[in-house]
Each structure stands twice: as structure tokens, then as C-alpha cells.
Amino acid sequence: MIISITIENWMSFRQATTFSMVASRERQHGERVPKLDKYQTRVLPIAAIYGGNASGKTNFFKAIRFAQWMIVKGTHPDSVIPVEPFRLDDSASEQASRFSLELLIDDTIYAYNFAVTKWAVTEESLVVINSSSEKVLFDRKADEVIFDASLKKDEFIKYAFHGTRDNQLFLTNSVSQKVENFRPVYDWFKDKLELVAPDSRFAAFEQYLDDAHPRFAAMNAVLSRLDTGISRLGGAEVRFDSLDFPEEVKSKLLEDVTEGETVRILYKKADEHYLVSMKNGSLVAKRLHSFHKLSDGTEVKFEMNQESDGSKRVIDLLPAFLDLSTENSDKVYIIDELDRSLHTSLSNTLLNYYLGTCSTKSRAQLLFTTHDVQLMDQSLLRRDEMWVAERSAQGYSSLIAFSDYKDIRYDKDIRKSYLQGRLGGVPRIAQGSLPEMSLRVAE
């Protein structure tokens, strides 16, 4: 679970900005807020981030995606780190961008921090936070490191650090060198954190097309109840080498898809959807179809390009909600623009479906950005589960929880206040009519 995230000098976030999932003292919906007895605290299972266009919502999403990429994939030798510092201040380009994350992994909270420029990692540390103390496992400053006393005599860890490039995280290199001490944090970013962009497809999709898999029935049961007209999904096997993909795409799939992994590909040239898997060292593919039932019970097969954008968006998101709602799930999903192509009733239904599975023992989490003010409803979300991204006149983005506003009562309809601009996060449109625009057609 995410406890908190702090970013600084990243895109529109010039100053250090902290986003916290620690629950406030309010009691609303308390029965579904997870409790961490070891730490005597509660962590929220969900958070929504509102804000006007260019307020910083997607930049926050991109910060987490960058951190995940930097940790799991990392840089190549001599490559530039693709960091994006604040651009409206000349001094920012020379300063490091900073990322700090507190994470609950199993029953332990870790604080992982790193700072990078385009050329090097300038700082990096990993801390274990216990109920009454903290232990710094390592603290890196440029090319020097201090290890915890329990690790100082481990020569192999020292060897792994000395083999870490300037443009590489020690966490990443240590795992590649088979150092197991820090693997829980690496594995969390690799296996537990799922980022869903507006145009991305959920990767682990094949299980929803396997008749024998329990989630196959769940996926189709939910689909049939959401007024998409789809009764079920199915996949038809095709030879991978027969696919008319560009050679660079095929090469990247061979390089990136690991054994047993399935990725979903949208082939834009023909607007066709494929599932590509690595099995026994070879890539295999399935073409995704949807099926609709006629009044007599027979089925008609549809290509995915024949489905509406809303239906395709539901198909994109449903596996995530099913994954989150699985018993004992500890996955964390961050969805940018949840409401894209979705009717507000569908968004509300999906959120209620997930929240209905949450309890004080839950460990799954959902963060999402949205413009849908109909979801700004305290019967659905608590005040500390709703945030607003705001951009200052100087171009700085900040994040503010609605629970920080003292005049928002638990029984108040806050949508009106938000739309009136009293809570920030709405476009600052200049007064007066828009200037006239003349269109001239060249003769």
C-alpha cells in the first residue's frame, strides 16, 4: 500500500508536494478503511484527484510512472536519465528532481527516496520504519554510501554498490546482482504497482479469456450487467509471425515479454486488439473478440473496432477492478482519467463494486484522477479520499485534500463549492467573451 508520495522539481511540481493516504480522524465509511495495528494507524483504500486541465493531475501520475520505470527498467550505460524538471524556472533545470515514497510491503513500512538529474543519481536511501524506530539500510550520496551496521560486513553488497553506474539506482543494480536484502521494495514496484493511462491496456488479460479460470466467469458476468451489450469475450489464436506488426514492434515484444507474461496490443493500423504471450520461449498471439446474444440465445461475434469507445474502456478497466476486489489482494492501481469515455453511472458502479470488498483488513488500493464531479459525493468517498490539484499563477502545482478545508462538513454537498472555485482545481477562465476569430480560406 502507498502511505505517502512526495515529489519535487518534477514537471509542474516545483516545490516539494506530499500526497498522503493516511486516514484522518473522521469516522465516515470507517468500516472499509484498513487498519495497521502494528503502526496504530489507518490507510485509505481509495483516493480521487480532481483539478482543471493542466493543473498537475497527469504530471503526478507521470511522476509515479517515472519512478517505477527508473526502478524496474532503469537506464542503459551512458544514457541520459529522462527526468523532466520544472521548466518555468531556469535554476530548476540544474537541480535534482526528488521522489520519496513510503510503502507498506507485507507488514513493514519502507521509505525509499532518490534524487536524479539528467546525468546522475545524486541521492538514494532506503529506510525500514518500525513501530517505534527507524533503520537506514543504506544512504547514498553520489558515489558514496553508508550501510546499516547489519550490512557493513557484507562484502558482496559493497561490490554491488561499486558496480552501480552514476546514472543507475543502487536498488535496481543490487537486485540485478542477486542481492536479496532490498528485493521487497523492487518487487513491489514490479509486481504490485499497476499504472493505467487513458490509452493503455491492462496487461494480465489472458486469464479473462480462459474458460477454466475463475475470473473468466466474473469478467463476463459483470460485463453483461453494465449495459454494454457484450455477453462475453473470446480470443482466436493466430500465428505470431503472420501478424502485420512493424518489425521494431515484434523485436520489442521478443525483448520485453517474459515467460508466462501476456500483453495486450492495439494494432492501430487496423484497430485490432491482440493478446501476445510468451510460452516455452516463443511468442503466441490471440485476436480479441466480443460476443453479443440475439433474442434466440445465439451469439454474434464482433471485432473490437465495432464496439463503442465506452465499451472498450469498460473492457480496459474491468480486469483492474476485479483484481483489486479479489480476496487478499494487495495490488495498487493508479488510473489516470478514470472517467474517460465512461458514463458517470458506470464509474460510480465500478467504484462501489471495489469499495464493497474493502474492510479494515484490506490491503488493496486505488488512486485515480478524474473530472467527474458526480463522483464528488460523500456517500461514496470520504473527505480525506478526495484531493484537488491546483496550479498557481507561477505555474506551480500543488495537491490539497478536501479534509484540509475546515468549512467542509461531512454532510455537505461539496460539488457546488468546488464548481464555484472555492476549493481550487477549476480552470481560471478570463472574464468576458472569447475574442472573435476569422477564418480565411486561401483562394
C-alpha positions in Angstrom: 0.0 0.0 0.0 1.0 3.6 -0.6 1.4 5.5 2.7 2.7 8.7 1.1 4.4 10.1 -2.0 6.4 13.3 -2.2 7.7 14.8 -5.4 9.8 17.9 -6.0 11.1 19.6 -9.2 9.2 17.3 -11.5 7.2 18.8 -14.4 4.8 21.3 -12.8 5.6 20.3 -9.2 8.4 22.8 -8.5 8.2 22.7 -4.7 8.0 19.6 -2.5 4.4 18.3 -2.6 3.2 15.4 -0.5 0.2 13.2 -1.2 -0.8 11.1 1.8 -3.0 8.0 2.1 -3.0 8.1 5.9 -6.6 8.4 7.1 -7.7 11.4 9.1 -9.7 11.2 12.3 -13.1 11.3 10.6 -15.3 8.3 11.1 -17.3 8.2 7.9 -17.0 4.9 6.0 -14.7 3.7 8.8 -15.7 0.1 8.3 -13.8 -0.1 5.0 -10.6 1.7 6.0 -7.7 -0.7 6.5 -6.1 -0.6 10.0 -2.3 -1.2 10.5 -2.3 -2.4 14.1 1.5 -2.6 14.2 1.7 1.1 13.5 -1.5 2.3 15.2 -2.7 4.0 12.0 -5.2 3.6 9.2 -4.5 3.8 5.5 -7.2 4.8 2.9 -8.2 2.2 0.3 -9.0 4.8 -2.4 -8.3 8.4 -3.4 -9.6 10.6 -6.2 -7.7 13.6 -7.6 -9.7 16.4 -9.2 -8.4 19.5 -10.9 -8.7 21.7 -14.0 -6.8 21.0 -17.2 -3.1 21.4 -16.8 -3.4 21.5 -13.0 -0.9 18.7 -12.5 -3.1 15.6 -12.2 -1.4 13.7 -15.0 2.0 15.1 -14.1 1.6 13.4 -10.7 0.7 10.1 -12.5 3.7 10.5 -14.7 6.0 11.0 -11.7 5.0 7.7 -10.3 5.4 6.1 -13.7 8.9 7.5 -14.0 9.8 6.2 -10.5 8.5 2.8 -11.4 10.4 2.8 -14.7 13.6 4.0 -13.1 13.5 1.2 -10.5 12.3 -1.7 -12.6 13.8 -1.0 -16.0 16.4 1.6 -15.4 18.9 3.3 -17.7 21.4 1.9 -20.1 25.1 2.7 -19.8 25.9 6.3 -20.8 22.3 7.1 -21.4 20.6 10.3 -20.2 18.1 9.9 -17.4 14.7 11.0 -18.9 13.8 13.2 -15.9 11.6 16.3 -16.5 12.4 19.1 -14.1 10.2 22.2 -13.7 10.6 24.4 -16.8 9.4 27.8 -15.7 12.4 28.5 -13.5 15.8 28.5 -15.2 17.5 27.3 -12.0 15.3 24.2 -11.7 17.0 22.5 -14.7 20.3 22.4 -12.8 18.7 21.0 -9.7 17.8 17.4 -8.9 14.2 16.1 -9.1 13.3 14.2 -5.9 11.0 11.3 -5.3 10.1 9.9 -1.9 7.7 7.1 -1.3 6.5 5.4 2.0 5.1 1.9 1.2 3.6 -0.8 3.3 5.0 -4.1 2.0 3.7 -7.2 3.8 3.6 -5.8 7.3 6.5 -3.4 7.1 6.7 0.2 6.1 9.7 1.2 3.9 10.7 4.7 3.0 12.5 4.9 -0.4 13.9 8.1 -1.6 16.0 9.1 -4.6 17.1 12.3 -6.4 18.3 12.5 -10.0 19.5 14.9 -12.6 19.7 14.1 -16.3 23.2 12.7 -15.8 23.3 11.0 -12.4 21.6 9.8 -9.2 22.6 12.4 -6.6 20.9 10.8 -3.6 19.3 7.5 -2.7 18.2 5.9 0.6 16.1 3.0 1.9 14.8 3.1 5.4 12.8 0.5 7.4 10.2 2.1 9.6 9.3 0.1 12.7 6.6 1.0 15.1 8.9 2.9 17.4 12.2 3.3 15.4 13.8 3.6 12.0 16.7 1.7 10.5 18.6 3.2 7.5 19.5 0.2 5.3 21.6 2.4 3.0 22.1 6.1 2.4 23.8 7.1 -0.9 25.3 10.5 -1.7 26.6 10.5 -5.3 29.3 7.8 -5.3 29.5 7.2 -1.6 27.2 5.1 0.6 26.7 4.3 4.3 25.2 1.0 5.2 23.4 -0.1 8.3 25.6 -1.9 10.8 24.0 -5.2 9.9 25.2 -4.8 6.3 28.6 -3.2 6.8 30.4 -6.6 6.8 28.7 -7.9 3.7 31.4 -7.6 1.0 29.1 -8.6 -1.8 26.7 -5.7 -1.2 29.7 -3.3 -1.2 30.8 -4.9 -4.5 27.3 -4.4 -5.9 27.4 -0.7 -5.0 30.8 -0.1 -6.5 29.4 -1.6 -9.7 26.5 0.8 -9.8 26.7 3.4 -12.5 26.3 7.1 -11.9 23.0 7.1 -13.9 21.6 4.0 -12.2 19.8 3.4 -8.9 21.6 1.1 -6.4 18.3 -0.6 -5.6 18.0 -1.6 -9.3 21.6 -2.8 -9.6 21.6 -4.6 -6.3 18.6 -6.8 -7.4 20.3 -7.5 -10.8 23.3 -8.6 -8.8 21.2 -11.1 -6.8 21.3 -9.1 -3.6 18.1 -10.1 -1.8 18.1 -7.6 1.1 16.3 -4.9 -0.8 14.2 -7.0 -3.1 10.8 -6.5 -1.4 10.8 -2.8 -2.5 11.9 -3.6 -6.0 9.3 -6.4 -6.3 6.6 -4.0 -5.0 7.2 -1.7 -7.9 7.5 -4.6 -10.4 4.6 -6.8 -9.3 2.2 -4.8 -7.1 2.0 -1.4 -8.7 -0.1 -1.1 -11.8 -0.4 2.1 -13.7 -3.3 2.6 -16.2 -3.0 5.5 -18.6 -6.1 6.7 -20.6 -4.8 4.9 -23.7 -3.2 1.9 -22.0 -4.4 -1.7 -21.9 -4.4 -3.9 -18.8 -1.6 -6.4 -19.3 -2.6 -9.6 -17.4 -5.7 -10.2 -19.6 -5.4 -13.7 -20.8 -6.8 -15.2 -17.7 -10.1 -13.5 -18.5 -10.3 -15.5 -21.8 -9.6 -18.9 -20.2 -12.9 -20.8 -19.7 -11.3 -22.7 -16.8 -10.1 -19.6 -14.9 -12.5 -18.4 -12.2 -12.1 -14.8 -13.3 -13.4 -15.7 -16.8 -17.0 -16.1 -15.4 -16.6 -13.0 -13.2 -15.5 -10.8 -16.1 -18.3 -11.8 -18.3 -20.9 -11.7 -15.5 -20.0 -8.1 -14.8 -19.8 -7.1 -18.5 -23.3 -8.4 -19.1 -24.7 -6.2 -16.3 -23.1 -2.9 -17.4 -25.3 -2.4 -20.4 -22.5 -2.8 -22.9 -24.5 -5.4 -24.9 -21.5 -7.8 -24.6 -22.2 -11.2 -23.3 -18.7 -12.4 -23.2 -15.2 -12.0 -24.6 -13.1 -14.5 -26.5 -9.8 -15.0 -28.2 -9.0 -16.7 -31.5 -5.4 -18.0 -31.9 -3.3 -16.6 -34.7 0.3 -17.3 -35.7 2.5 -14.5 -34.3 4.8 -14.5 -37.3 1.7 -13.9 -39.5 0.8 -10.6 -37.8 1.4 -7.5 -39.8 3.2 -5.7 -37.0 6.2 -3.5 -37.8 9.5 -5.3 -37.2 10.6 -3.0 -34.4 7.4 -3.8 -32.6 8.0 -7.6 -32.9 11.6 -7.1 -31.8 10.5 -5.2 -28.7 7.9 -7.8 -27.8 10.6 -10.5 -28.1 12.8 -8.4 -25.8 10.3 -7.3 -23.2 7.7 -10.0 -22.8 8.8 -12.6 -20.2 7.9 -16.2 -19.9 4.3 -16.6 -18.8 3.5 -12.9 -19.3 0.7 -11.6 -21.6 0.5 -8.1 -23.0 -2.4 -6.6 -24.8 -1.6 -4.8 -28.1 -3.8 -2.4 -30.0 -2.8 -2.5 -33.7 -3.9 0.9 -34.7 -3.4 0.4 -38.4 -6.4 -2.0 -38.4 -7.9 -1.1 -35.0 -7.5 -4.7 -33.9 -6.8 -6.0 -30.4 -4.3 -8.8 -29.8 -3.0 -10.7 -26.7 0.6 -11.6 -27.1 2.1 -14.2 -24.6 5.5 -15.8 -24.2 5.1 -19.6 -23.8 8.0 -22.0 -23.8 10.3 -19.4 -25.2 8.1 -18.4 -28.2 5.5 -15.7 -28.7 1.9 -16.7 -29.3 -1.0 -14.5 -30.1 -4.7 -14.3 -29.8 -7.1 -11.9 -31.6 -9.6 -10.4 -29.1 -13.3 -10.6 -30.0 -16.6 -9.7 -28.3 -19.8 -11.7 -28.5 -23.4 -10.4 -28.4 -26.5 -12.5 -27.9 -29.5 -12.5 -30.1 -33.1 -12.8 -28.8 -33.0 -16.6 -29.6 -29.9 -17.1 -27.5 -27.4 -17.5 -30.4 -24.3 -15.4 -30.4 -22.8 -13.0 -32.9 -19.1 -12.3 -33.0 -17.9 -8.7 -33.1 -14.5 -7.2 -33.9 -13.3 -4.9 -31.1 -13.3 -2.0 -33.5 -17.0 -2.4 -33.8 -17.5 -1.7 -30.1 -18.1 1.8 -28.8 -15.3 3.7 -27.0 -17.3 3.4 -23.8 -17.5 -0.4 -24.1 -13.8 -0.7 -24.9 -13.0 1.5 -21.9 -15.0 -0.8 -19.6 -13.1 -3.8 -21.0 -9.9 -1.9 -20.3 -10.8 -1.2 -16.7 -12.8 -4.2 -15.6 -9.7 -6.5 -15.0 -8.2 -3.9 -12.7 -11.4 -3.7 -10.6 -11.7 -7.5 -10.5 -8.0 -7.7 -9.5 -8.5 -5.1 -6.7 -11.6 -6.8 -5.5 -10.1 -10.3 -5.2 -9.9 -11.6 -1.7 -6.5 -10.8 0.0 -5.4 -8.6 -3.0 -2.5 -6.3 -2.2 -2.3 -4.7 -5.6 -2.2 -0.9 -6.0 -3.7 0.6 -9.1 -3.3 4.2 -10.3 -5.7 5.1 -13.1 -5.3 8.4 -15.0 -8.6 9.8 -16.3 -10.9 7.1 -14.9 -13.9 8.7 -16.4 -12.6 8.8 -20.0 -15.4 7.6 -22.3 -17.4 6.3 -19.2 -20.9 7.5 -18.2 -20.8 8.7 -14.6 -23.1 5.8 -13.5 -20.6 3.3 -14.8 -17.8 4.9 -12.9 -19.9 5.0 -9.8 -20.8 1.3 -10.2 -17.2 0.3 -10.6 -16.0 2.2 -7.6 -18.9 0.9 -5.4 -18.0 -2.6 -6.6 -14.5 -2.2 -5.4 -15.3 -0.4 -2.1 -17.9 -3.1 -1.3 -15.0 -5.5 -0.9 -12.9 -3.3 1.3 -12.6 -3.8 5.1 -10.3 -3.0 7.9 -8.1 -6.0 6.9 -7.9 -5.0 3.2 -4.5 -4.2 1.6 -5.5 -3.2 -2.0 -5.6 0.4 -3.1 -7.0 2.5 -5.9 -5.9 6.0 -6.8 -7.4 7.8 -9.8 -7.7 11.2 -11.5 -11.0 12.5 -12.8 -13.1 15.4 -13.9 -16.3 13.7 -13.0 -17.8 15.9 -10.2 -20.7 13.5 -9.8 -18.2 11.2 -8.0 -17.6 14.1 -5.6 -20.1 12.5 -3.3 -19.5 11.9 0.4 -21.8 8.9 0.4 -19.2 7.4 -1.9 -15.9 8.9 -0.8 -14.6 10.5 2.5 -13.2 14.0 2.5 -9.7 12.7 3.0 -10.2 10.5 0.0 -10.8 13.5 -2.3 -7.9 15.7 -3.4 -7.6 18.7 -5.7 -4.7 19.6 -7.9 -4.2 23.3 -8.2 -1.8 25.4 -10.4 -0.5 28.7 -9.1 -0.1 31.8 -11.2 3.7 31.0 -11.3 2.9 27.6 -12.8 3.5 25.5 -9.6 1.2 22.6 -9.0 0.1 21.5 -5.5 -2.2 18.9 -4.1 -4.7 19.6 -1.3 -7.0 17.1 0.5 -10.6 18.2 0.9 -10.3 17.3 4.6 -7.8 20.2 4.9 -10.7 22.7 4.3 -12.3 23.3 7.7 -15.6 24.5 6.3 -16.4 21.2 4.5 -18.8 19.3 6.8 -19.3 15.5 6.5 -22.9 16.0 5.4 -22.3 18.8 2.9 -22.7 18.6 -0.9 -19.3 19.8 -1.8 -19.8 19.8 -5.6 -21.3 23.3 -5.6 -18.4 24.7 -3.7 -15.9 23.0 -6.0 -17.6 24.3 -9.2 -17.7 27.8 -7.7 -13.9 27.6 -7.4 -14.0 27.9 -3.6 -11.8 24.7 -3.3 -9.5 25.4 -6.3 -8.8 23.0 -9.0 -11.1 24.6 -11.7 -10.0 26.5 -14.8 -9.3 30.2 -14.3 -11.1 31.5 -17.4 -10.6 35.2 -18.1 -13.8 37.3 -17.8 -15.6 38.5 -20.9 -16.4 36.8 -24.2 -13.8 35.0 -26.2 -12.1 37.0 -28.9 -13.6 36.8 -32.4 -11.7 34.5 -34.8 -11.9 34.9 -38.5 -11.2 32.0 -40.8 -9.9 32.9 -44.2 -9.9 30.3 -47.0 -7.0 30.7 -49.4 -8.1 31.3 -52.9 
